[in-house]
Amino acid sequence: MSESVFTRRPTAIVMGASAAGLFAAAALTEFADVTLIERDTLPDGPEARRGVPQSRHAHLVWSGGVDAFNELLPGVVDDIVASGARLAHIMGDMVSRAPNEVWFRRFTSTHHRNLVCSRPLLDSGLRTRVLADERITLREATHVVGLEGTRGRITGVRVQAGDREEALTADLVVDATGRGSRTPQWLGDLGLPTVTEREVNAGVAYATRLYRAPGSTADTNFPLINVQANPAKAPGQGGIILPIEDHQWIVTLSGTRGGEPTADPDAFVDFALGLGDPIIGELLKNAEPISDVATTRSTANHRRYYEKMKAWPDGYLVLGDAIASYNPVYGHGLTVAAQCAIAVRDVLRSTNLTAPGTARSLQCAASKPVAAAWDLAVGQDALYPGAADTPPTAVERFLAGYVDRCVETGASNPRALGALLDVMSLEKPPTRLFSPDMVWPMFFGRKKPLLSAAPLSDSERETTLT
């Protein structure tokens, strides 16, 4: 008589069903059965929800994120586009002013694309794909109240749903709960050392209003309009027009300490007209607002260096904004969340999920995409007065100045622009900025003269009127 040996499939718990949690769940299904715990009740379609407080503001997914989305969930970007999103060419479909007030030429020779839509539509597309996987069990309206286990190994979580509290066990517990993560407190309660943290807070406030696309712009691929704040001229003020699904524009305005936008609807267009370039305000003059003004101040860059802790428990992992959250103006959070999930998947393809030390390896792997986005964000925001406890170092100032040179070169040379976008899109590491594609045009190559005004064509302007 033959005997069969049953091998139990590992189990994982993912806390949080926003983008980072969905990506983590998708990556882990290759190795484990996943329980996804979410304190909200998730909407059936593209609706804003309390658990994503910045969902009403403008969001972009850079091309590094588009690639990561498709690697984790093949075809998901096409599904989201079919629902109304758009893949916009960078810079062909953009009118963009850099922080050093240089306007980018609309070169079309690069491969880079932004995924553009409302955050509720994006989240709905991700949820539809991820939750269709039978290896994932969703528990909604369930709140995680603590960890189970010891300082050496986490074995599960304690959850509360209504008046009922229970313990759930798992081989791996993942914190994807975002900026409000309680991991530092929970690990401290188990006797683990305090994690090193750093915050760089430029004091940015955001105000967003939804508009009906004016004139005939809804019938065209109207470009994104982006005026970025200049850290050298505090308070830094900027804004973006994001043409999205359903013939709408999301317009987000921003300002640092002393120059913040407000929730006053009567002041919205005037603030846009007062930016370093008035193009956003001018385009809004003929647009009909269809929402109130939504504001937020939760924009600090905040990082927790879990990968550097001397002791780390087996069976536990932190991902997404729970590791590091960024000023949303840079649009890197979603891309980093997907890249972290891929890093976890790649480690587990050669390492047993339940083996001692695996969780530390996963945490170290997840820190790499985090570090790339962190350096880009902090390199700009640290220059604002009062952004950090200590002023920027000489190295940070040098690098910020070099990036400005890269932006100026990329704005006038398509070869250099490709190198710049490789880094800004989180496709390649920052060392790409020192490659011949950038250095040669910067010092020796032919460059077109810098633009003196926004490269919006007369015909594009006319579509806002007719």
C-alpha positions as CSV (number, residue, x, y, z in Angstrom):
1,M,0.0,0.0,0.0
2,S,1.4,3.4,-1.0
3,E,1.4,6.2,1.5
4,S,1.0,9.9,0.8
5,V,2.5,12.6,2.8
6,F,0.5,15.7,3.3
7,T,2.6,18.9,3.4
8,R,0.8,21.9,4.9
9,R,0.9,25.0,2.7
10,P,2.3,28.0,4.7
11,T,-0.1,30.7,5.7
12,A,0.3,34.5,5.7
13,I,-1.7,37.4,7.2
14,V,-1.6,40.8,5.5
15,M,-2.8,43.7,7.5
16,G,-4.4,46.4,5.3
17,A,-6.1,46.1,1.9
18,S,-5.0,49.3,0.3
19,A,-2.5,49.1,-2.6
20,A,0.5,47.9,-0.6
21,G,-1.5,45.1,1.1
22,L,-3.0,44.0,-2.2
23,F,0.4,43.8,-3.8
24,A,1.8,41.9,-0.9
25,A,-1.1,39.4,-1.0
26,A,-0.6,38.9,-4.7
27,A,3.1,38.3,-4.3
28,L,2.6,35.8,-1.4
29,T,0.0,33.6,-3.0
30,E,2.8,31.8,-4.9
31,F,4.1,30.5,-1.5
32,A,1.2,30.7,1.0
33,D,-2.5,30.9,1.6
34,V,-3.2,34.6,2.5
35,T,-5.7,36.2,4.9
36,L,-6.2,39.9,4.1
37,I,-7.4,41.9,7.1
38,E,-9.1,45.2,6.5
39,R,-10.7,47.4,9.1
40,D,-13.0,49.1,6.5
41,T,-15.8,47.6,4.5
42,L,-14.5,47.7,0.9
43,P,-16.6,49.3,-1.8
44,D,-17.8,47.2,-4.7
45,G,-16.5,49.7,-7.3
46,P,-14.4,52.8,-7.7
47,E,-15.5,54.8,-4.6
48,A,-13.4,56.8,-2.2
49,R,-13.1,55.3,1.3
50,R,-11.9,56.4,4.7
51,G,-8.9,54.1,4.8
52,V,-7.3,55.9,1.9
53,P,-7.4,59.5,3.1
54,Q,-5.6,61.0,0.1
55,S,-7.7,59.2,-2.5
56,R,-9.3,62.5,-3.6
57,H,-6.0,64.0,-4.5
58,A,-4.1,63.6,-7.8
59,H,-2.2,60.3,-8.2
60,L,0.3,59.2,-10.8
61,V,1.9,55.8,-11.3
62,W,5.3,56.2,-12.9
63,S,6.5,53.7,-15.6
64,G,8.5,51.8,-13.0
65,G,5.2,51.2,-11.2
66,V,3.4,50.3,-14.4
67,D,6.0,47.6,-15.1
68,A,5.8,46.4,-11.5
69,F,2.0,46.2,-11.6
70,N,2.1,44.1,-14.7
71,E,4.8,41.9,-13.4
72,L,2.8,41.1,-10.3
73,L,-0.6,41.0,-12.0
74,P,-0.1,40.4,-15.7
75,G,-2.6,42.5,-17.8
76,V,-3.9,44.5,-14.9
77,V,-2.8,47.9,-16.3
78,D,-4.7,47.1,-19.6
79,D,-7.8,46.3,-17.4
80,I,-7.6,49.6,-15.6
81,V,-7.1,51.5,-18.9
82,A,-10.2,49.7,-20.3
83,S,-12.1,51.0,-17.3
84,G,-11.2,54.6,-18.2
85,A,-7.6,55.2,-17.2
86,R,-4.9,56.4,-19.6
87,L,-1.3,55.7,-20.3
88,A,0.2,59.2,-20.8
89,H,3.6,59.6,-22.5
90,I,6.3,61.3,-20.5
91,M,6.9,64.1,-21.7
92,G,4.9,64.0,-24.9
93,D,1.5,64.1,-23.0
94,M,2.8,66.5,-20.3
95,V,3.4,70.2,-19.8
96,S,5.7,70.1,-16.9
97,R,7.8,72.7,-15.0
98,A,10.6,71.3,-12.8
99,P,11.4,72.5,-9.3
100,N,14.2,74.7,-10.7
101,E,11.6,76.4,-12.9
102,V,12.8,74.8,-16.1
103,W,10.1,73.8,-18.6
104,F,10.6,70.4,-20.2
105,R,10.4,70.1,-23.9
106,R,7.7,67.6,-25.0
107,F,10.1,65.0,-26.4
108,T,8.5,61.8,-27.6
109,S,11.5,59.6,-28.0
110,T,11.5,58.0,-24.6
111,H,9.5,54.9,-23.6
112,H,8.2,56.1,-20.3
113,R,4.5,56.2,-19.5
114,N,2.4,57.3,-16.5
115,L,-0.8,55.5,-15.6
116,V,-3.3,58.3,-15.0
117,C,-6.7,57.9,-13.4
118,S,-8.5,58.6,-10.1
119,R,-7.3,56.7,-7.1
120,P,-10.7,55.0,-6.5
121,L,-10.6,53.6,-10.1
122,L,-7.1,52.4,-9.6
123,D,-7.8,50.7,-6.3
124,S,-11.0,49.1,-7.7
125,G,-9.0,47.6,-10.6
126,L,-6.4,46.2,-8.2
127,R,-9.0,44.8,-5.8
128,T,-11.0,43.1,-8.6
129,R,-7.9,41.3,-9.8
130,V,-6.3,40.4,-6.4
131,L,-9.4,39.3,-4.6
132,A,-10.4,37.0,-7.4
133,D,-7.6,34.7,-6.3
134,E,-9.0,31.8,-4.4
135,R,-5.8,31.6,-2.3
136,I,-6.8,34.9,-0.7
137,T,-9.4,35.2,2.1
138,L,-10.6,38.7,2.8
139,R,-11.8,39.7,6.3
140,E,-13.5,43.1,6.2
141,A,-14.5,45.3,9.1
142,T,-11.8,43.6,11.2
143,H,-9.4,45.6,13.3
144,V,-5.9,44.2,14.3
145,V,-5.4,45.0,18.0
146,G,-2.0,43.4,18.5
147,L,0.6,40.8,17.7
148,E,0.9,37.2,18.9
149,G,4.3,35.7,19.6
150,T,7.6,36.6,21.2
151,R,10.5,38.9,20.4
152,G,12.0,36.0,18.5
153,R,9.0,35.0,16.3
154,I,5.6,36.5,15.5
155,T,3.0,33.7,15.3
156,G,-0.1,35.7,14.4
157,V,-2.3,38.6,15.4
158,R,-5.2,39.4,17.6
159,V,-8.2,40.9,15.8
160,Q,-11.5,42.4,16.7
161,A,-14.7,42.3,14.6
162,G,-17.6,43.9,16.3
163,D,-17.6,42.7,19.9
164,R,-15.7,39.6,19.2
165,E,-11.9,39.3,19.7
166,E,-9.8,36.3,18.5
167,A,-6.3,35.2,17.7
168,L,-5.3,34.2,14.2
169,T,-2.1,32.3,13.6
170,A,0.2,32.5,10.5
171,D,3.7,31.6,9.4
172,L,4.2,35.2,8.2
173,V,2.5,38.4,9.3
174,V,2.8,41.5,7.0
175,D,2.1,45.1,8.1
176,A,0.8,47.1,5.2
177,T,-1.3,49.5,7.2
178,G,0.3,52.7,6.0
179,R,1.4,55.9,7.7
180,G,-0.5,55.0,10.9
181,S,1.3,51.7,11.4
182,R,1.5,50.5,15.0
183,T,4.5,48.2,14.5
184,P,7.0,50.4,16.5
185,Q,4.7,50.1,19.5
186,W,3.9,46.5,19.1
187,L,7.6,45.5,18.7
188,G,8.5,47.6,21.7
189,D,5.8,45.8,23.8
190,L,7.6,42.5,22.9
191,G,10.9,43.9,24.2
192,L,12.5,44.6,20.8
193,P,14.7,47.8,20.4
194,T,13.3,51.1,19.2
195,V,13.5,51.5,15.4
196,T,15.5,54.4,14.1
197,E,13.2,56.9,12.4
198,R,13.7,60.1,10.3
199,E,11.2,62.7,9.2
200,V,11.6,65.4,6.6
201,N,8.5,67.6,6.6
202,A,8.4,70.5,4.2
203,G,5.0,71.5,5.7
204,V,3.2,70.9,2.5
205,A,-0.6,71.2,2.5
206,Y,-2.8,70.0,-0.4
207,A,-6.1,71.3,-1.7
208,T,-7.9,69.4,-4.5
209,R,-11.0,70.1,-6.5
210,L,-12.8,68.1,-9.2
211,Y,-13.8,69.9,-12.4
212,R,-15.7,68.9,-15.5
213,A,-13.3,68.9,-18.4
214,P,-13.8,72.2,-20.2
215,G,-14.6,72.8,-23.8
216,S,-13.7,69.8,-26.0
217,T,-10.7,68.7,-24.0
218,A,-12.6,65.5,-23.0
219,D,-12.5,64.5,-26.7
220,T,-8.7,64.8,-26.9
221,N,-5.6,63.5,-25.1
222,F,-5.3,66.8,-23.3
223,P,-1.9,66.9,-21.6
224,L,-1.2,66.8,-17.9
225,I,-0.3,70.2,-16.6
226,N,2.3,70.2,-13.8
227,V,3.9,73.2,-12.1
228,Q,6.3,72.0,-9.4
229,A,7.2,74.0,-6.3
230,N,10.7,75.6,-6.2
231,P,12.5,74.8,-2.8
232,A,14.8,77.8,-3.4
233,K,11.8,80.1,-3.1
234,A,9.9,79.3,0.1
235,P,7.1,79.0,0.5
236,G,7.1,76.5,-2.4
237,Q,3.8,76.4,-4.3
238,G,2.7,74.2,-7.1
239,G,-0.2,72.4,-8.8
240,I,-1.3,69.8,-11.3
241,I,-4.2,69.3,-13.6
242,L,-4.8,65.6,-14.1
243,P,-7.3,64.7,-16.9
244,I,-9.0,61.5,-15.7
245,E,-11.9,59.2,-16.5
246,D,-15.5,60.4,-17.0
247,H,-14.5,63.7,-18.6
248,Q,-13.1,65.1,-15.4
249,W,-10.1,67.0,-14.2
250,I,-8.5,66.5,-10.8
251,V,-6.8,69.7,-9.8
252,T,-4.4,69.5,-6.8
253,L,-2.7,72.7,-5.5
254,S,0.0,72.6,-2.9
255,G,2.0,75.0,-0.7
256,T,4.6,74.8,2.1
257,R,4.6,76.7,5.4
258,G,3.3,80.2,5.0
259,G,1.9,79.5,1.5
260,E,-0.7,76.8,2.0
261,P,-3.9,76.6,-0.1
262,T,-7.1,76.5,1.9
263,A,-10.5,74.8,1.6
264,D,-12.1,78.1,0.5
265,P,-13.6,77.4,-3.0
266,D,-13.6,81.1,-3.9
267,A,-9.8,81.2,-3.3
268,F,-9.0,78.1,-5.4
269,V,-8.5,79.6,-8.8
270,D,-6.8,82.7,-7.4
271,F,-4.2,80.5,-5.7
272,A,-3.6,78.7,-9.0
273,L,-3.1,82.0,-10.8
274,G,-0.6,83.0,-8.2
275,L,1.8,80.1,-8.8
276,G,5.2,80.7,-10.4
277,D,3.4,80.3,-13.7
278,P,-0.3,81.0,-13.9
279,I,-1.1,78.4,-16.6
280,I,-3.2,76.2,-14.2
281,G,-5.4,79.1,-13.1
282,E,-5.8,80.3,-16.7
283,L,-7.0,76.9,-17.8
284,L,-9.5,76.7,-14.9
285,K,-11.3,79.9,-15.8
286,N,-13.6,78.1,-18.2
287,A,-13.9,74.9,-16.2
288,E,-16.9,74.0,-14.0
289,P,-16.1,72.8,-10.5
290,I,-18.2,69.7,-9.6
291,S,-16.9,69.1,-6.0
292,D,-15.9,70.9,-2.8
293,V,-12.3,71.5,-2.0
294,A,-10.6,68.6,-0.2
295,T,-7.5,69.3,1.9
296,T,-4.8,67.4,3.7
297,R,-1.6,68.1,5.6
298,S,-0.4,64.5,6.0
299,T,2.5,64.9,3.6
300,A,5.7,64.5,5.6
301,N,8.4,62.1,4.4
302,H,8.8,59.6,7.2
303,R,11.0,56.5,7.2
304,R,11.6,53.7,9.7
305,Y,14.8,51.8,9.3
306,Y,13.7,48.3,10.2
307,E,16.4,46.7,8.1
308,K,19.0,48.2,10.4
309,M,17.5,46.8,13.7
310,K,19.9,44.5,15.5
311,A,17.1,42.1,16.4
312,W,14.2,41.2,14.1
313,P,11.5,38.6,14.8
314,D,11.0,35.7,12.4
315,G,7.5,35.6,10.9
316,Y,7.1,39.4,10.5
317,L,7.5,41.9,7.7
318,V,6.6,45.6,7.1
319,L,5.9,47.0,3.7
320,G,4.7,50.1,1.9
321,D,4.0,53.3,3.7
322,A,4.4,51.5,7.0
323,I,8.2,51.5,6.2
324,A,8.4,54.9,4.5
325,S,5.8,57.5,3.4
326,Y,6.7,60.3,1.0
327,N,5.5,63.7,0.1
328,P,2.7,62.8,-2.4
329,V,3.9,65.4,-4.9
330,Y,6.6,63.0,-6.2
331,G,4.0,60.2,-6.9
332,H,6.3,57.4,-5.8
333,G,4.3,55.6,-3.1
334,L,2.3,53.2,-5.4
335,T,5.4,52.3,-7.4
336,V,7.4,51.6,-4.3
337,A,4.6,49.4,-2.9
338,A,4.6,47.2,-6.0
339,Q,8.4,47.0,-6.2
340,C,8.6,46.0,-2.5
341,A,6.2,43.2,-3.2
342,I,8.3,42.0,-6.1
343,A,11.4,42.1,-3.9
344,V,9.6,39.9,-1.4
345,R,8.5,37.4,-4.1
346,D,12.0,37.2,-5.5
347,V,13.5,36.3,-2.1
348,L,10.9,33.7,-1.4
349,R,11.6,32.0,-4.8
350,S,15.0,30.9,-3.3
351,T,14.3,30.9,0.4
352,N,11.7,28.9,2.5
353,L,9.1,31.2,3.9
354,T,9.2,29.5,7.3
355,A,13.0,29.2,7.7
356,P,14.8,31.1,10.5
357,G,16.1,34.5,9.2
358,T,13.8,34.7,6.2
359,A,11.8,37.6,7.6
360,R,15.0,39.6,8.0
361,S,16.0,38.9,4.5
362,L,12.6,40.0,3.3
363,Q,12.8,43.2,5.3
364,C,16.2,44.0,3.9
365,A,15.1,43.3,0.3
366,A,12.0,45.6,0.7
367,S,14.3,48.5,1.9
368,K,16.0,48.8,-1.5
369,P,13.2,50.3,-3.5
370,V,12.2,52.4,-0.5
371,A,15.7,53.9,-0.3
372,A,15.7,55.0,-4.0
373,A,12.4,56.9,-3.6
374,W,13.4,58.3,-0.2
375,D,16.6,59.8,-1.6
376,L,14.7,61.5,-4.4
377,A,12.0,63.0,-2.2
378,V,14.3,64.1,0.7
379,G,16.8,65.6,-1.7
380,Q,14.2,68.2,-2.6
381,D,12.1,68.6,0.6
382,A,15.1,68.9,3.0
383,L,15.9,72.2,1.4
384,Y,12.8,73.9,2.7
385,P,13.2,75.9,6.0
386,G,12.3,73.8,9.0
387,A,11.9,70.6,7.1
388,A,14.3,68.6,9.3
389,D,16.0,68.8,12.7
390,T,19.3,69.3,11.0
391,P,20.1,71.2,7.8
392,P,21.0,69.4,4.6
393,T,24.6,68.1,4.5
394,A,27.1,69.3,2.0
395,V,26.7,66.0,0.2
396,E,22.9,66.4,0.0
397,R,23.3,70.0,-1.3
398,F,25.8,68.9,-3.9
399,L,23.5,66.1,-5.1
400,A,20.5,68.4,-5.2
401,G,22.5,70.8,-7.3
402,Y,23.6,68.0,-9.6
403,V,20.0,66.9,-10.0
404,D,19.1,70.4,-11.0
405,R,21.8,70.2,-13.7
406,C,20.3,66.9,-14.8
407,V,16.9,68.4,-15.1
408,E,18.1,71.3,-17.1
409,T,20.0,69.0,-19.4
410,G,17.1,66.6,-19.8
411,A,14.7,69.5,-20.5
412,S,16.7,70.3,-23.6
413,N,18.2,67.0,-24.7
414,P,16.1,63.8,-25.3
415,R,19.0,61.4,-24.6
416,A,19.5,63.0,-21.2
417,L,15.8,63.1,-20.6
418,G,15.7,59.3,-21.0
419,A,18.3,58.9,-18.3
420,L,16.5,61.3,-16.0
421,L,13.2,59.6,-16.5
422,D,14.7,56.2,-15.8
423,V,15.6,57.4,-12.3
424,M,12.5,59.5,-11.7
425,S,10.3,56.6,-12.8
426,L,12.1,54.3,-10.4
427,E,13.1,52.0,-13.3
428,K,16.9,52.4,-12.6
429,P,19.0,53.5,-9.6
430,P,20.2,57.0,-9.2
431,T,23.7,56.1,-10.6
432,R,22.0,56.3,-14.0
433,L,22.3,60.1,-13.6
434,F,26.1,59.7,-13.9
435,S,26.0,57.6,-17.1
436,P,27.3,58.8,-20.5
437,D,23.7,59.4,-21.6
438,M,23.5,62.2,-19.0
439,V,27.1,63.4,-18.5
440,W,28.0,63.7,-22.2
441,P,25.0,66.0,-23.1
442,M,25.5,67.9,-19.9
443,F,29.0,69.0,-20.7
444,F,29.6,68.4,-24.4
445,G,26.5,67.5,-26.3
446,R,24.1,69.6,-28.3
447,K,21.1,71.0,-26.5
448,K,18.1,72.9,-27.5
449,P,17.6,76.3,-25.8
450,L,15.6,76.3,-22.6
451,L,11.9,77.2,-23.1
452,S,10.7,80.5,-21.8
453,A,7.0,79.5,-21.4
454,A,4.9,76.4,-21.0
455,P,4.9,74.3,-24.1
456,L,1.1,74.1,-24.5
457,S,0.1,74.6,-28.1
458,D,-2.5,77.1,-29.3
459,S,-4.7,74.3,-30.5
460,E,-4.6,72.7,-27.1
461,R,-5.6,76.0,-25.5
462,E,-8.4,76.4,-27.9
463,T,-9.9,73.0,-26.9
464,T,-10.6,74.5,-23.4
465,L,-12.8,77.2,-25.0
466,T,-14.7,75.3,-27.6
